[in-house]
């Protein structure tokens, strides 16, 4: 697949298929970045275009009163025998494009690229950001690199991230916090257990608290976010005849975006306060990311909701909209595809959803 194969003015379904057929596992996005850059330079008019590593940025400067950012990552999870793309039609799903990245998120990228080349008289200035390494550790995330090195490119009135949402607006996102609660004890032979101090037993209160935990539900801008706290890892033990002297449980707290990371940690500490005190547990934060408020009351975001006929919902899970929210930019997720199919071997996107999202965004961007 070469840049010449990317026809940005073609049906975005065909453009999706062309993008999917350019393998772009995280860390190996040079070929797709080359293709996107070349296609934008030759087929989209009025854009300033910058190539930064395997990141491609493009923006207009028409002096319009507002700016919309369209952002999408170019990388995928490792291919699992699901390239090149294929198309099927059946009674249950209709016309469908199959292949790695169809859902997450090359169909969203295709819509953005198609609109960049075909919008005749947009009502907003546009910034397009195509970036690398979203599917791996956050320190490699290309959007984070842009934030550090090219922050001027992340200025706008509203940001739309092309993550799969089934064609609905999913506003904001949850925050996430992972905490390790660790216990220590005294090792002993299990035949003389009274001579030891079992670290695993000290975690019983933590598990009881989790089993009884009732998550909070909160409404923000008409979006209902449901929190959740779960044990996601458990470790301990030395041998089948040894009282263990160390054990831990990893807890993941998915919190509504009206909490900060600090407030989320305080909530976790409060939930396990008795166990922490009674068993003298250690508390270590192993991962955290702030959530993103939906910001749907912002005029630019409200206009997008209007273009979507008022159809929106809260985003469960964390996405890069959080980075825009931290910069004070209202951000939403909007893209074709069922997010539950992302990363699966049978990843696939309905053709109808690609057209639906393209039409919605065309109406919004045209004012």
Order of alpha helices (4+ residues) and beta strands (2+ residues): alpha-alpha-beta-beta-beta-beta-beta-alpha-beta-alpha-beta-beta-beta-beta-alpha-beta-beta-beta-beta-beta-alpha-alpha-beta-alpha-beta-alpha-beta-beta-alpha
